[in-house]
Amino acid sequence: MKIEFAPLSVPLRRRLQTASVVQWVFSFLALAQCCTAAFIALFFTRFWLLCVLYAVWWLKDREKPSKGGRRIHAVRNSVVWRYMRDYFPITLVKTAELDPRQNYLMGLHPHGVLAVGAFLNFCTEASGFSMLFPGITPHLMMLSMWFRIPFFRDYLMSGGLVSSDKESASYVLKNPEGGNVLAIIIGGAQEALDARPGSCTLLLKNRKGFIRLAIEHGTPLVPVFSFGENDLFEQVRNPQGSWLRRVQHRLQKIMGISLPLFHARGIFQYSFGLVPYRRPVYTVVGKPIPVQRNHKPSEEEVDRVHEKYLKELSKLFEEHKAKYNIPEDRHLEFI
């Protein structure tokens, strides 16, 4: 394989953009393990008392990820995220107004390999979420297991991430003053196994828990689609029924996370590595879908709202795909 190296004369601005993405990929893939190792290692040093104090505070603070989290605006507004935005670049597109007196449930599609668009648009201010939607506070859900890791949990909450359990969702959506957005990547980690350039496959046909949640709280649903999310990485071929897909499904059931075998470019060369390609991502926020409140919705009601959501998401995709170089004959596929 011929290796294409990056030129030595790359401007500093682009070097910083690459560095910001590298640190984020590292935090996504390895920071949790490093935090765990650091916490354990500190017990065997003269700083062991700090670990004990943190453990006591951690125990008292254990419910925080399910109570709206603890965002730190300095972290969300860091210049690091603006460099990361410009690397791709990533753009947040608004198509309708959101009333700050109302709470909303946003369905994010697709997951992609590392959910870059979801993170940058809803866990940072790099794409200008608060300016586009004044008075609205986003809360992106993440697997509860990650909030059990010392230090790492605080890093996650600083960006506005919350635990992906029903208690956490209800806490965000019950805000009587409104102004909260609960953002859920509907396809979850399993959908990442179908993330590859050109893919429009969404794991959504039987995903109805978020619909029931919206009905129970009378919360409008907002479809969101990130054009280009699946183009950021290549993935080893793993069709349904293949031995690799079976192994990945088995590991997901055991570990709770999927393990897509992805690759893209490197830091100093463009031929292989785990750094995403420099390809644009456009995250388009659709218009709200009104939902009638019902504390105990029937299966028929859930199915009816779910069907309406699928139609609105497809409509959003069809209306904007030409702008973002999606072929006319390509449509969303729900599995």
Disulfide bonds with the S-S distance in Angstrom:
none
